[in-house]
Amino acid sequence: MEVGMRNVVVGTAGHVDHGKTALVERLTGVSTDRLPEERARGMSIELGVATHVLPSGRAIDLVDVPGHQRLVHTMLCGAAGIDAVAVVVAADDGPMPQTEEHLDILALLGIDNGFVVLNKCDAVDEELLALALRETRDMIAATALSGCSIVPASALTGEGIDEIERELERACRQVGERDELAAFRLPVDRVLRVPGAGTVVTGTVAAGQISRGQEVELFPCGRRVKVRTVQCRGQGVESAAAGDRVGLNLHGVEAASLSRGVVVADVDSLVPSHLLNVQLTYLSRPPLPLPSGVRVKLHTGTSEALGRVILMERECLLPGESGLAQLRLETPLTPAPGQRFIIRSLSPTATIGGGTILEVASRKYRPRHAASADTPELLTLMCEGGRVEAAEAFSRKAGWPGCRPRELATRLGVTEDAATGLLEALLRRGSVLSPAPRLYVNRKAFEDLKERTLSTIKRRYDDRPLERSMPSEEIRTRLSPAPRRETWQRAMAELADAGLLTMQGSCVAVPGYLPAPTSRQKARISGILQVCADSGVRPMKPDEIERHVGPLPRSELTALISFLVATGRLVRLDDRRLLTSEGLSTAREMILGRIREKGYVTLPEARDLLGIGRHPTQAILEYLDEHGATTRRGDDRFAGRAARRRTKWPTLAQ
């Protein structure tokens, strides 16, 4: 293979006993029927792989698949990794039911690069050959291979082999380059126990690159293992890439614990799930509509699972229609976004549809659920757009909690570096913002966060109209889901810059909001103030206040006291004691008067001067210390800096 040229895998397709295995053997000299049962029955049961060198010198891998109706699941495993197809039709039989089903499968898998081999031409006369050609051309006219070449040939005599070689060369030229952004992924189609080597898994690399010595993860079990060696076409290599047929010798796992359907991939690059959001096409052959909720068998890559089809936009799909759906599986699978799939009916068993996996879903789709109401719109964007559009759609679904490159990489099936590049592209476009390193939040979701914050603050005012400010953290945790603190701080800063909020330490308030007590609350406030005023310079506790003004809910009493403190009519000396601003001013003047007479005052002297207990006196003195009216040295209090600057003392609430 030329340097930089990706490997090409060509698969066969067609009805049982139409000569697919014989054609591969004629081209390669290798019989792909390895099992004794296959040789005894003259029929392929398992996948077969052989290497063929084209006249140009390019080597390709030919995958021979079974043609029997009961082995369609094996055919699907082989078809999942091919780049082009050679559909084999026997001239003495013409197109048969399995030919048609294989063509449907190829169309659903998106394989439109290929040609038809009209095999066994040596077994028919010219009239039958012309009839077979006409029937074959009619059959492919409405398929993905419409207009492709039909090559009359014979695997037995070698007739038409040169033309087949030319068609293989043409098919190779039409194969695109591999996706450099994709994470490594290998759907396993065979598991072997090799003496002296241990566990070997084989398959076609679906995406990314794998190297000798690399750590990988087995999905869906999540076990991490090391790749001892990598083989391509029987030769050890340092690395392999998308399109290569490989054998991986794995260290750290027994062959008996693995089976076809396991996916070998980059660590943490896939998410096992029972829920897949998909774009589904229902074939035109079934006679009845496809109802939502129908139970089917899903095939994707080399994996399969039973599940139900939940349509998103309608109650059923008519034959030939397409739509968005969620597949709810009975066992978890780990496909990558963009991966193709097939669904088959259970009775009778037949291929009825397929399409593209858009995302591994995190929750069940429910049309009436507000949080998922925009799912079809977002999935359509992911289906019709490119990777950047898909990244933006994912950021919208992530909402204000935001997303990180690792999360996006898992959802899109790309490397973490590629995911970072996509998010940075959205950042430059202005579609997302980055409130913290490696955290990206959709701009529309961020604006919604700010609107929800303002509405939450308004509801808080409705619940507690007497409180002008409220703890910022309380508002953050009231939102669902609670935003990350970095995003929250960014939102608060933007709202403050716009003049919609004011920040007061750890609290927030709406500019211009004035608490407005109701008439009933005003009566309660008057009672509280009267009780506190009657106590003079003696601080009051909330329990004492409640005993005097009558029973009322503690939450209401707390709200009323907070309102009086916020408006300066009460002063909170500590966690338990309250004093009117006038009472505090009187106590301060009495204490400072004694200090002016004597030079200092002690706690016992202040207690006797005020005529109250020791603990209430201590609360007043500590409050004066804290606000600079007095200063403590040992057991004595002296005039503080604030006292020395003033001859007339306003209330502390001013």
N, C-alpha and C positions, 0 to 999 in steps of 0.2 A: 504494500500500500504506500502511496506517495505520502511524504511528510505533510501533515496538516489536512490530509484528505480523510474525511470521516468514513467509518465502515458502513456498509450497506447490508441490510438483512432483507432477503426476498423470501416470502412465504408462498406455499402452494395453497390452493383451495379447490374444492370441487367434490363431486359425488363419490361415494365409495366405489372402488374397483374401476376408476376411470384412468388409472395409470400414473398417479402423482409420484409414488415412490419409484416406479420404473423410470420416469423421466429424470428424477434427481440422480438416480444411479447412472443413467446414460450420460448425464452432464459431468458428474463428479467421479464416477467409478466406485462410489461407496453406497452400499445398501444401508438405508437408515432404519430398516427393520432389525432391531438389535435383539428383541426378546424371542425366545424359542416359540412362544405362542403365536407371535406375529408371523414367523417364518412358516409355522405349521398351517396356519389358517390363510396365509397369503393376504393378510389385511393389517394395516397399521393400527396400533392401539395407543401407542405413546408418541410423543413428539420425537422427531428425528432431525439431526442437524449435520450438514456436510459442507465443506468449504469447496468453492469452485473458483478457478482462476480464469478470468475472461481473456479473449484474444489480446486485449490492450495491456494485459499484465495485472489488471486490478483484481484483487481477491475479494470475493463476497461470501456471505453465509447464506445457505439455502435451508429453510426450515420446512420440513415435511410434516403436514398435519393429517390426522385421521379424517376420513370422510363419512363415517357412519353416523346416522342420526343420533344414536345413543352416546356418541363421543364428541358432541358439539362442545361440551365444556372443555375438553382437551384441545380442540381446534381453537377455541377462544384464547386459551393460554398462549398458544403459538402465534396467533394473529396479533396479540397485544403489542408485540415488540417489533413488528416488521415495518419496513419502509416502502416496499412495493410488493406486488402480488402477481403470481402466474396462475390464472384460473384454468384448470384442466377439465376439458369436456371430451368424453369419448365419442368418436364419430359414429360408432355403431349403436350408441344409446341416445345421443343428443342430450340437451339440457334436462336435468332431473331435479326432483324436489330439493335435495341437499345442495345442488348448484345454486338454486335460487336463494336458499337460506344463507349460504355462505356469502353471496353477493350482498344480501341485506346487511349482514354483519359487517362486511367490509365498508359499506356506505356509512353505517352508524359509527364505526371506528375512525371515520375520516380518511380512509385509504382510497385514493383515486388515482394512484400511480401504478400502472400495471398493463397486462395484456392477457389474451386468451390463447391457450394452446389447444387446438383441436386434435387430440391424440387418437391413435389407432387408425390412422388414415389407410394403412395397408390392409385393414380388415373390411373395407367397404369399396363399392364401385363408385364411379364418378357421380351417378345420380344421387346415391345416398349421401355422398360427401357434400354435394351442393345443398341438399335438404338440411343437413346438420349445420352447414355454414349459415343458412338463412335463419334457422331456428335460434342459433346462438346469437346472431346479430340482433334479432328481435328481442331476445331475452335481455341483452345488456343495454338496449336502447334507453331504458328508463332508469338505469343505475348510475353509480358514480363512475363506472368505466365506459360510459357511453362514448362511442367513436374510437375506442382503442383498437389496436391491431389484433387480428385473429390469425394465428399461424398454424396451418395444417402441418402435422408432424406425426412421427411414429417413434416412440421410445424403443421399440423392438428393432427397427431397421436403421434408425438414425436419420431418417428423412426429416427435413426442416430444422435440424439442430443448429445449423449455421444462422438461420433466421432468428431462432430463439436467442442465440448469443447476442445478436445485434439488438434485439428488444431488451435484453438484460443491460446492455451498455447504455441504451437510451434511458431506461428506468433509473440507472445510477446517476446519470447526469441531472435528472430532475429532483434528486433528493437534496433538500436544503441543508445548510450548515447547522451544527448543534447549537443549542442555547447555552451561551457562556455564563448566564446568570443563575442557571438552575442548580439546586442542590443535588448531590448524588442520590440516586434511587435505583435499586435493582429488584424488580419483582422475580421471585425465585420460581423456576418451573421444574427443577429437578434437585433432589437432595441425595448425595452419594456418601457412602462410607468407604473411603479408599484406604486399603492396607498400607501402613507406613506413613500416611499423610493425615488421616483423620477425616473430619467433616469437610465436604466440598459441596457448595451450592452453585448452580448454574442458572443462567438467564441472559437476557439482553439488557444492557445498561440503558435504562429509560431516560436518564438525565444526569448531568454532572460528570464528575471524574472520580476514580478510585485509584489509590496507590498502595503498593506493598507496605505493610507495617501500620496502615491507618486504622484508627479506632472507628468502629461503626456501631449502629444500633439495630437490633432486630425488632421489627414491628409485626403485630401489635403488642408482643409481650414486653417490650422495653428493655431487653437484655443487651448489655454492651459487650462486644467481642472485638478481637483484633484480627486483621487480615494478614495471615502469614505470607501467602503468595497469591499472585494474580496470574491466570493463564488465559491466553487467547489462541485458539486453534492449536491447542496442545503444547504451546510454547510459553515459558515463563516470561513475563514482562514486568516492567516497573510500575506501569499505570495503564488504565483503560478509560475510555470516555464513551459518551452517549453513542449508541448504535453498535457497540462492540458486543459480540457474544463472548461471555467470560465464564471462567470457573474460579471461584474464590475459596481458598483453603482457610477455614475459620478456626481460630484458637479460642477455647473457652466454652464450647458448646458441643453436645453430643448430637450426632445425626438423627438419632431416634426421637429427639425432642423437636425436630423441625419437619416441615412438610411443604408441599407446593402451596403457594399463596403467601408465604412469609415475604416481607419486604426488608431488604437490607438497605440502609440509608444513613446519611450523615446523622450524627448524634443530635437529638432534640429537633430534627427537621420535620417530623410528621406528628400528627395528633390522632390517636385512635378515637373513633367515634361511632356511635350508633346512628347519627343523623348526618345526612348529606343533602345540601341544596344543589339542585341540578337544573340544567336545561334539557327537557325530555322531548324526544320525537317519537310519536306513535306510528308504527308502520301502516301502510295502506292496505296490506293483505288481510288483517283480521276482519271478520264480518261485523263485529259489535264494537260499540264505544268502549273506551278504557275508563272505568269509574274510579273516582278518588277512594282510596282505602283498599284497593285490590292487593292481594298478596302475590308476590312474584319472587323469582330468584335473580339476584344481581350478579353480574360478572364484570370485574374490572381488573386490568392487569392480569395476574395469574390467580387472583382471589375471587371467592364467591361467597354469598350470604343470602339468606332468606330475609324478606322484609316487605314493607307495604309502601305503596305510592300514595303520597298525599299531595293532591294538586293544589296550587296556590291561588289560581285566578278563576277557576271554574269547577264544576262538579264532575265533568268528564271530558275526555279528549276523543274526538271523532277520528276515524282512520285517516292517516295522512297529516294530522295536526300536530303542532308543537306547543309547549308551554313550560312554565316554571313549576317545579315540584320539589317536595322534600321526601327523600327515601329514609324510612325509619327501619333500621336493620335489627335483626334479632341477635346478631353477633357483631362486635366492632370490627371495622376495617380501617386501613390507613392510606387512603388514596391521596394524591396530590391535586391541587387545583388545576383545572385544565385537562385532567385525565379523562379518557373516554370510558364509557361503560355500555353494557348490554343488559336488558331485562328479558326474561323468558317466562312465559306462563307455566303454571304448575300442572294443569290438566286441561287439554293435552299439552305436552311439553313442546313449546315452539318459541322462536324468537319473535317478540312482539314490538320491541322498541329499544331505544338507547339514546345516548347523547353525551353531554359534557358535564363533569362535576365542577361546579362553580366554587364551592367552599365547603369545608367541614363545619357544620353548624354547631353552635353551643347550646341551643335550646329548640324545643319543638315549635314549629310554626303554627300560630293560631291567628286567623284573620281578624278576630275581634279584640285581640290583645294590642293595646296602644303601642307598646314598645316594639312590636313587630309589624306594625301597619305599613311601614315603608319598605319592608323586605323585598317585595317584587320589584320595586323601582331600583333599589340598590343592586339586586341580583342581575337585572337587565343591564345596568351599567357595567357590571363586572363581566357579563357575557359578551357585550358588544364592543367594549373598549379595550385598550391595551393595558400593559402592566401599570403604568402611571395612573390611569383611570381606576383600575382595580384597587390600587393602593389608596387612592382618595376615597373610594367607596368603603374600604375597610376602615379608614380613619373616621368616616361618618358613623359607621356602625359602632365603633369603639366609644363614641361620645366624648364627654368631657374628662373621663378618667384617662383618655389618651392611649397611645400605643407605643411600643418600643420596637426597634428593628428586629429583635428576635421573634416577637409575636407576629410581625408582618411576614418575616421570612417563612415561618411555619405555615401561615395561611396561604401564601402565594407559591410555595414550593421553590423558593430561591435561596441563595446564600445570604448570610446576615449582612455582609458587605454590600450586596446588591440591594437588599431592603433599605439599608442606610442611604444609599444613593437615590432610591426612589423617594424616600421621605424628604431628603434634602432638596430634590427637584420640586416637590410640593411646597416646601418652605420658601424657595425662591419665587415660586408662582404666587405665594400668599394664601394658598389653600389651607395650610396648617401653620401653627406657631409652635415654638419650642420653649416652654417655660423652665425647663431644666435640661441638662445634658442627656441626650439620647431619649428624650421624652417628647412626643409630638402630639398635638391636640388639634383636631379639625377646627378651623376658624368658625364655621357655622355653629358647631357644638359649643364653642367657647362663648360666642355671643348669646346662645341660648342659656348657658350657665349664668351669665350676667343678668339676663332677664329673670331667670328663676330666682336668683339671689334677691333682687329687688322685691319680687312678689312674696318671697318668704319673709323678708323683713317687714313688709306691710302686714302680713298675717300675724307676725309676732306683735306688732303694734296693736292690732285688733284684739289679740289675746291679753296684752298687758299695756293698756293705753297710757298708764302713768309713768312708764319707763321710757326716757328719751333715747338712751343708748342700750346696747345689748352686746354680750360677748360674741366676738367674731367666730370663735370655734363652735359655739352653739348653733349659729346659722349654718356653718359648713356641714356639721353632722346632721342637720335637719334635711339636707338635700339627699336625694337618692338617685344614683349612687353618690356617696360622698366624694368630692373631687380630691385629687392629690393636693397636698399643702402647697407645692410649688405653683400649681395651676391656680389654686385659690388665691394665693398672694398676688399673682399677676392680675387676676380678675378684680380683686379689691383695689389694686393700684390704678387700674384703668377707670374703674367707677369713680374713684376719688379724684383723678385728674379731670374727669368729665363733670365734676361738681355734683354727682348724684349721691355720693356718700361722703361722710367725714370719718376719719380714723381718730379715735381717742384711746391711745395705748392699744390694749387688746380688745377694745370695744368699737362698735360701728354705730353710726346714727345717720339719719336722713337730714340734710340741712333744712332748717326752717321748721322742723317738726316741733310743735309745742304740746306737751301733755295736756289733756283737757278732761279733768275729772267730771263724772256725772254728778247730778244733784245729790244722789244718795252718798256718793263718795265724798262730796264736799262736806256733808254732815259728819261723816266719820272723821274726816281730816280735822274739822273744828274740835271734835271731842278729843282727839289725840293731842292736839296742840294745847288744849286747855289743861289736860292732865299733866303734861310735861311742864307747862308754865306754872301750875300750882306747886310743883315740886321745887321750884326755885333753882338753887345751884346743885341740887341732888340729882345725879343721873338716874334715868329710869331704864328698866329692862322691858323687852317686848311682853313678857308674861305679866308684868305689873300693869302695863298699859292696857292689855286685854281685859284684866280684871276690872279696871275702872270704866272702860268704854263699852263693856258688854261683849259676849261671845261673838266671834266672827271667824271665818276660815283663816287658818294660818297663812295661806298663800295670799289672801287679800290683805291681811295685816302687813305682811312683808312688803307687798307692792306699795301700799300707802306710805309706810315708813321710808322706803327707797325713794318715792316721789318727794317727800318732805326733805330728805337729805339732799337730793339732787337740786331742789329749789332753794336750799340754804336755810330753811326754817328749823331744821333739826341738824345736829352735828353728831356724827357717829364717833364716839371716843375710842371704842375698840369693838370687838366682835359682839359684845353683849350690852353695852351701855350707850344711851342716847341722852342728849341734853339740848334744850332749845338754844338758839344762837344768842338770845338775850341772857339766858342763864350762864352760858359759857363766858360771855363778855363780863358779866358781874363777877364771876369767880376769878377771872384773870385780873381784873382791876383790884380786887381785894388782895390777891397774892402779891401782885407787883407793888401795891401800896405798902405791904409789910416789908418787902425787899427794899423799897426806898427808905423806909424808916430804919431798918436794922442792917441792911446790906445783903442779907440772905434770908432764906426761910427753910425750915426742915419739914419733913412729912408730918410729924405730930403737930407742929405749929399750924400748918395749913389745915390739918383736920379740925383742930379746935377753932380756927378762924372761920372755916366754912360751916362748922356745925354738922358735919356728916361723917360717915364711917371712914375707916382707913382705906378700904379697897376702892370706893368711889373717888376719894381724894387722890389716891395714887393714879387712877385712870386719867383724872384731869391734869395732874402734873406731867405725866408722860405725854399727853397730847400737847401740852404747852412746850415741853422739851422738843418734841418732834417738829413743831412749827416755829421754833426760834424765839418764842416769848420768854422762855427760861432756859437755863443750861445747868446741868447737874455736875457737881464735883463731889464725889464721895456721897455723903448723906445730905448735902446742902444744895439748895437751888439758888442761883444768882440770876440777875437780869440777863436775858439773852440778847443776841445781836439785834433782833427785830424790836425788842423793847427799848434798846438804847437809841434806835433811830427814830422812835416815835414818842411824842408827848401825849397824843390823843389816840386811843386805841379803837379802831373799827372792829366790828364783829368779824370772825374768821370766815364767815360766808361771803364777805364782800369781795 
